[in-house]
Amino acid sequence: MYLCKDGVGIKMENVTGSQEVVFDLPDVKKEDSGMYGCVCSERRQKASEVTAVGKYIIIHVNDFEVANVFITNPLITEGDSVDIVCFVPERKRQNTFHVYLCKDRFGVNILAVHGSGEAFFTLTQVKVEDSGNYNCLFSIKQHPYQRVTSTKENSMTLKVTGFRPAEIFSRQTEVLEGDTLKLRCAVFQTNDVRRDELYVYLSKNGARIRMGILRSSKETVFKVHSIKKDDSGNYSCAYSVHRYSTDRVTVVGGKAIFIHVQDFLVANIFISPTVSKGDDVEVKCAVSERESQTPVYMHLCKNVTVVKMKRVPESGVASFTLTQVTREDSGNYSCVYSTKDYSNGTVRSTHKNSAFIQVTGDVSHCLISVCKTLSLKAH
């Protein structure tokens, strides 16, 4: 039986009993790469005189082979540590072999491993620049890791972010268009608060909006003036120990809150419990607690259509008088307010927080459909 490489015999073994012959190629080198096949002959001759035809296999001898890689935490924060573990297949383990850690195809470290098939690489005090695709190679012969290159085969991605989640607070989640929104970002329970400065970022739907600096205080306030409808979205906060330009902040911070910007908000309504036909009925509309000083206008609606409007005083309560009520004044009354002065008939309300007045005979009864205590205190 003859073993041939690239069509030329290189080894010969006698066939005795068994019809299978094993050829060993010890200490193979790159030059041993090629097409291998076997031929059988009843006549003994020199191996170099034999030429092969028919089936063959291709043997490719590499300096390195690919190992499996595992990153214990593929998403970490700048300044943390992470382990990258390389696993050599059991069938390939020798007494000693060398494992190479590659980042973005280029070798960055090497470990000599004895017996065990695992190599642990620990990255400490990681930076954003340590983000990348990592994979592992191994070899029997040691090579300078600086000269090692790999493919993306069996790779894992490590992402290092410079941002940590911060808490976000708002006294309002429903905001009037044109109003001012105040959002507080706070950093608690972390050793980072001991630093002289922390950089806080406000994000909307994962994209940066503003940056602030924390010094002695644990929180900072962001104000969004003249807010618009397209400012609605999920807001969150993140912070870093290093300063980054805001266009690099593309991550969602901690727990987000949804801010809904609207044309109108529903006010609380209060009406005197009973009145007589022909009397005047006082209707009081109270705005919800606001942090903004932007003037607002209250619209009194009957059956969802505006019938009266006035600017809300500093007390936060607007009063309307229905004079000499009649049966035609019966209906559902509600209040909505906005930063704009809309003319009667252009505003539509719902029955939310409404009060029903039914005028019959000499006495009219007011049925309040709001099942909660109304606050009429000045704001």
C-alpha positions, 0 to 999 in steps of 0.5 A, spaced: 500 500 500 502 506 497 501 513 500 501 519 495 502 526 496 500 531 490 500 524 486 507 522 487 508 516 492 511 518 499 510 512 503 509 504 503 507 499 508 505 491 507 498 489 507 498 483 512 491 480 514 487 486 515 485 490 509 487 497 512 493 500 513 495 506 517 500 511 515 503 516 521 505 523 519 509 525 525 511 533 526 507 535 520 509 542 517 506 547 513 510 544 507 506 537 508 499 540 506 497 537 499 492 532 496 493 525 499 491 518 496 492 511 496 494 506 491 495 498 492 499 494 488 501 486 487 508 488 485 513 491 490 516 498 488 519 504 490 514 509 493 517 515 489 516 511 483 508 510 484 503 515 481 496 516 484 490 516 481 482 516 483 480 519 490 484 523 494 483 528 500 486 535 502 490 536 508 491 543 510 497 544 515 496 550 519 500 554 524 494 555 529 487 552 530 481 555 532 479 554 540 472 556 542 471 562 546 466 565 552 466 572 555 463 571 562 459 578 561 459 581 554 456 588 556 460 591 561 461 598 564 468 602 563 472 601 569 470 593 570 473 587 569 471 581 565 474 574 564 475 571 557 475 564 557 478 560 551 477 552 550 481 547 546 478 541 544 479 535 548 482 531 542 487 537 541 490 537 548 497 536 548 502 536 555 503 543 553 500 548 548 499 556 547 493 559 547 492 566 543 487 571 545 485 575 538 481 582 538 478 584 531 483 579 528 489 581 531 493 577 537 493 581 544 495 576 549 498 569 550 498 564 555 501 557 556 497 551 558 499 545 561 494 539 561 487 543 562 484 545 556 482 552 558 485 559 558 483 564 562 484 572 560 482 577 565 481 584 562 481 589 568 479 596 568 476 596 561 475 602 557 471 603 551 476 602 546 476 595 549 470 593 545 470 589 539 470 582 537 474 577 540 476 569 539 482 564 540 487 560 537 492 555 539 498 552 537 503 547 539 509 551 537 509 558 541 509 564 536 509 572 538 502 574 539 503 580 536 504 576 529 498 572 530 492 574 526 485 570 525 478 570 522 472 572 525 470 564 526 468 562 533 468 570 535 464 573 541 463 581 541 465 585 548 461 591 548 464 596 554 460 602 555 462 608 559 455 609 562 451 607 568 444 607 569 441 613 573 434 614 576 429 619 573 424 622 576 418 627 574 412 630 577 408 630 571 408 624 566 402 628 562 405 635 559 401 641 556 404 643 549 408 649 550 409 648 557 416 647 561 418 639 563 422 638 569 426 632 569 431 630 575 436 625 574 439 622 580 445 617 582 445 613 589 448 608 592 455 607 588 462 609 590 462 614 584 458 619 588 464 620 592 468 623 586 468 630 585 464 630 578 460 626 575 457 627 568 449 625 567 446 624 560 438 625 559 436 620 553 430 620 549 428 613 546 435 611 547 438 618 544 442 623 547 439 630 549 442 634 554 448 633 559 449 636 566 455 635 571 454 633 578 458 636 583 456 636 591 449 634 589 447 627 588 442 630 582 441 635 577 435 638 573 434 638 566 428 643 563 425 642 556 422 649 555 416 650 550 415 642 549 412 640 543 408 634 541 414 630 538 417 631 545 413 625 547 417 619 548 421 614 553 426 618 557 431 615 562 438 618 565 445 615 565 452 617 568 459 616 567 465 618 570 469 621 564 466 626 560 463 624 553 460 628 547 453 627 547 452 625 540 456 618 543 450 617 548 446 612 544 444 607 550 438 607 555 440 609 562 436 606 568 428 605 568 425 610 563 419 614 564 414 615 558 412 623 557 406 624 553 405 631 551 398 633 549 394 639 547 389 639 553 389 636 560 383 634 564 382 638 570 378 637 576 371 639 576 366 641 582 359 644 582 355 646 588 350 639 590 343 642 589 340 649 585 333 651 584 331 653 577 333 660 575 339 660 580 346 661 578 350 655 578 358 656 580 362 651 576 370 651 579 375 647 575 382 646 578 388 644 574 393 639 576 399 640 580 404 644 575 411 646 576 411 650 570 409 658 570 407 658 563 400 661 563 394 656 561 387 657 559 381 653 562 375 651 557 368 649 560 365 644 556 358 641 556 357 635 552 364 635 550 363 642 546 366 648 549 361 653 552 366 658 556 373 659 557 378 664 561 385 664 563 387 660 570 389 665 575 395 663 580 390 660 585 390 654 579 382 654 580 378 657 574 370 659 576 365 659 571 358 662 573 352 659 569 346 664 570 339 662 571 339 655 569 334 652 565 332 645 562 337 646 556 343 647 561 342 640 563 348 635 561 355 633 562 360 638 564 367 637 564 374 642 564 380 641 560 386 646 560 391 648 555 397 653 554 393 656 548 387 660 547 382 656 543 375 659 541 369 656 543 367 650 538 374 648 536 376 644 543 373 637 544 373 634 551 371 627 553 366 625 559 373 624 564 372 627 570 365 630 568 359 632 572 352 631 570 347 637 571 339 635 570 335 641 571 328 639 572 322 643 575 324 648 580 330 644 583 336 641 579 340 636 582 348 635 580 351 628 580 358 628 581 361 623 577 368 624 580 370 618 585 375 622 589 376 628 593 378 634 589 383 639 591 382 646 590 388 649 594 392 655 590 398 652 587 
